[in-house]
Amino acid sequence: MTKARTRHYILIALLLAAGGAGAQEPEADPPAGAEGIEAGPGEEVGEVGEPAPKLDFDTELALKKKAGSYSVKLRDLEQKINQLKEQIFRSKARLSLLAEKVLSGPAGAGAQAQMFYNNQMGSSYRLTKAVFVLDGAPIYNKTSEKGIKCKKKKKIQIFNGALLPGEHTLSVHLEYKGFGYGFFAYLNKYKFKVRSSHAFSVDAGKSKKLIVVSFEKGGISTPLDERPALKYIESVTALGE
């Protein structure tokens, strides 16, 4: 081998040695879990990518039940508040109406009304409760288990005073208890209720007379609970007559 060829081989070896020294080893793939794990909704991720511990099923269920019960209580409270507001509004309206009735006075350009109740029911019916309400305001309320005394030919006055001209409503609530002895003692176990409303109008400068009459309709073959009935008798006169 000549010296020139020997030098050539030595030079190639040196070049190969220099290239190998500058090369870098390829990086190994990171182990599983080394890279961060993306957190899901409501989770926290630690340094190694592990999610924060979750609540157990029973605890989570108890919290949901508490939240639901609080919602129900809030809804109930809201409904009660709305009902109280409505009651207050109605009470204010009634007070305003009563104030107007008082202020109108008989000497003004208002109107007047006289109202009576006449009980013409038979002896088998004993009146135990009588309630009369004018435009939402009670004007007569009486209760007696022994029976409210009222003769057929005599009327009970339930209202006498000033009214604003216009439309009005009288509501009637009567309760009867059956009355009998001997063979008819079974009537004592019966109770009867009568409810009715009557709309009427009063003109300015006029006086309205209204008589509420309770009576038995039908005949012997009519069931006892269908006999109690009401009728209204009206008459009008000028104020001062």
C-alpha positions in Angstrom: 0.0 0.0 0.0 1.4 3.3 -1.0 1.8 6.2 1.5 -0.7 8.3 -0.5 -3.5 5.7 -0.2 -2.7 5.2 3.5 -3.1 9.0 4.2 -6.4 8.9 2.3 -7.8 6.2 4.5 -6.6 8.0 7.7 -8.3 11.2 6.5 -11.7 9.4 5.9 -11.5 7.8 9.3 -10.9 11.1 11.0 -13.9 12.7 9.2 -16.1 9.8 10.2 -15.0 10.1 13.8 -15.7 13.9 13.9 -19.2 13.4 12.4 -20.1 10.8 15.0 -19.0 12.9 17.9 -21.3 15.8 16.9 -24.5 13.6 16.4 -27.2 13.6 19.1 -29.2 10.6 20.3 -32.9 10.8 19.5 -35.1 11.8 22.4 -37.2 9.0 23.9 -41.0 9.3 24.0 -42.2 10.6 27.3 -43.8 8.0 29.6 -47.6 7.8 29.7 -49.0 10.3 32.1 -45.9 12.6 32.0 -47.6 15.1 29.8 -50.4 17.2 31.4 -54.0 15.8 31.1 -56.6 18.3 30.1 -59.1 18.9 32.8 -62.8 18.2 32.2 -65.6 20.5 33.3 -65.4 21.2 37.0 -62.1 19.3 37.5 -58.7 20.5 38.6 -55.5 19.1 37.3 -52.3 18.5 39.4 -48.8 18.7 38.4 -48.8 15.2 37.0 -52.2 15.6 35.3 -54.4 13.7 37.9 -58.0 15.1 38.4 -59.0 16.4 41.8 -61.1 13.9 43.9 -64.8 14.0 43.2 -67.7 13.9 45.8 -69.1 10.5 46.5 -72.6 9.7 45.1 -74.5 10.0 48.4 -73.0 13.4 49.3 -73.8 14.7 45.8 -77.4 13.4 45.9 -77.9 14.9 49.4 -76.7 18.3 48.1 -79.1 18.1 45.1 -82.0 17.3 47.4 -81.3 20.2 49.6 -81.1 22.6 46.6 -84.5 21.2 45.4 -86.2 21.6 48.8 -84.9 25.2 49.0 -86.4 26.0 45.6 -89.8 24.5 46.6 -89.8 26.6 49.8 -89.0 29.7 47.9 -91.9 29.1 45.5 -94.3 28.5 48.3 -93.2 31.7 50.1 -93.6 33.7 46.9 -97.2 32.3 46.5 -98.1 33.2 50.1 -96.7 36.8 49.6 -98.8 37.2 46.4 -101.9 36.0 48.2 -101.3 38.4 51.1 -100.8 41.3 48.5 -104.2 40.3 46.9 -106.0 40.3 50.3 -104.5 43.7 51.2 -105.6 45.1 47.8 -109.2 43.8 48.4 -109.3 45.1 51.9 -108.2 48.6 50.7 -110.9 48.5 48.0 -113.6 47.7 50.5 -112.4 50.4 53.0 -112.4 52.9 50.1 -116.0 51.9 49.1 -117.2 52.1 52.7 -115.6 55.5 53.2 -117.3 56.8 50.0 -120.6 55.5 51.3 -120.2 57.4 54.6 -119.0 60.6 53.0 -121.8 60.7 50.5 -124.3 61.1 53.3 -128.1 61.3 53.0 -127.9 65.1 52.4 -125.7 64.8 49.3 -126.6 63.9 45.8 -126.2 60.2 46.8 -128.8 57.5 47.4 -130.2 55.4 50.2 -131.2 51.8 50.7 -133.2 49.8 53.2 -132.8 46.1 53.3 -134.9 43.5 55.2 -135.0 39.7 55.6 -138.3 37.8 55.9 -138.1 34.1 56.8 -141.2 32.2 55.6 -139.8 28.7 55.9 -141.9 26.1 57.5 -141.5 24.8 61.0 -139.4 21.8 59.8 -136.6 24.3 59.1 -134.8 26.1 62.0 -132.6 29.0 60.9 -129.2 28.7 62.6 -127.1 31.1 60.6 -127.7 34.3 58.5 -125.0 36.3 56.8 -125.6 39.2 54.4 -122.7 40.9 52.5 -123.1 44.1 50.6 -120.4 44.8 47.9 -118.0 42.5 49.7 -118.6 44.1 53.2 -120.6 42.1 55.9 -123.6 44.1 57.0 -125.4 41.3 59.1 -124.0 38.2 60.7 -125.8 36.1 63.3 -125.5 32.5 64.4 -127.6 30.5 66.9 -127.7 26.7 67.2 -131.1 27.1 69.0 -132.4 29.0 66.1 -132.6 32.7 65.1 -136.0 34.1 66.2 -137.8 35.7 63.3 -141.6 35.6 62.9 -143.1 35.1 59.4 -145.0 38.4 59.4 -142.1 40.4 60.8 -139.0 41.5 58.9 -135.4 41.8 60.2 -133.7 44.9 59.2 -130.2 44.1 57.8 -129.2 47.5 56.4 -130.4 51.2 56.5 -128.0 53.9 55.2 -126.5 55.8 52.3 -125.2 54.2 49.1 -123.4 55.5 46.1 -125.6 55.7 43.0 -124.9 52.8 40.7 -124.7 49.0 40.7 -124.5 47.0 43.9 -124.5 43.3 44.9 -126.0 41.6 47.9 -124.8 38.1 48.8 -126.9 35.9 51.1 -125.7 32.8 53.1 -128.4 31.0 55.1 -128.1 27.7 57.1 -131.0 25.7 58.4 -131.2 22.7 60.7 -134.0 20.2 60.4 -136.5 20.2 63.3 -139.0 17.5 64.2 -140.1 15.3 67.1 -141.8 11.9 67.4 -142.1 10.2 64.1 -140.3 13.2 62.4 -137.3 13.2 64.8 -135.1 12.1 62.0 -135.3 15.7 60.6 -132.9 16.8 63.4 -130.0 15.1 61.6 -130.4 17.2 58.5 -128.7 20.5 57.7 -129.4 22.8 54.7 -127.4 25.6 53.2 -128.7 28.3 50.9 -126.4 30.7 49.0 -127.5 33.4 46.6 -126.4 36.8 45.1 -128.6 39.6 43.9 -127.5 42.5 41.8 -129.4 45.8 42.0 -129.0 49.5 41.1 -129.7 52.7 43.0 -130.3 56.0 41.3 -129.1 59.4 42.6 -131.7 61.0 44.8 -133.7 57.8 45.2 -134.2 55.3 48.1 -134.2 51.6 47.4 -136.1 49.1 49.5 -135.0 45.5 49.1 -136.7 42.6 50.9 -135.0 39.1 50.9 -137.6 36.4 51.4 -136.8 32.7 52.1 -139.5 30.2 51.4 -140.2 26.6 50.6 -140.7 25.8 46.9 -142.3 22.7 45.4 -144.7 20.4 47.3 -144.8 17.3 49.4 -143.0 15.2 46.8 -140.1 17.7 46.6 -137.0 16.5 48.4 -136.3 18.4 51.6 -132.9 19.7 50.4 -134.5 21.2 47.3 -137.2 23.1 49.0 -135.3 26.1 50.5 -135.4 29.1 48.1 -134.9 32.8 48.0 -136.6 35.7 46.3 -136.0 39.4 46.2 -138.6 42.2 46.2 -137.6 45.7 45.2 -139.3 49.1 45.5 -138.1 52.7 44.8 -139.1 56.0 46.3 -137.7 59.5 46.2 -135.4 60.6 49.1 -137.4 62.2 51.9 -140.7 60.4 51.2 
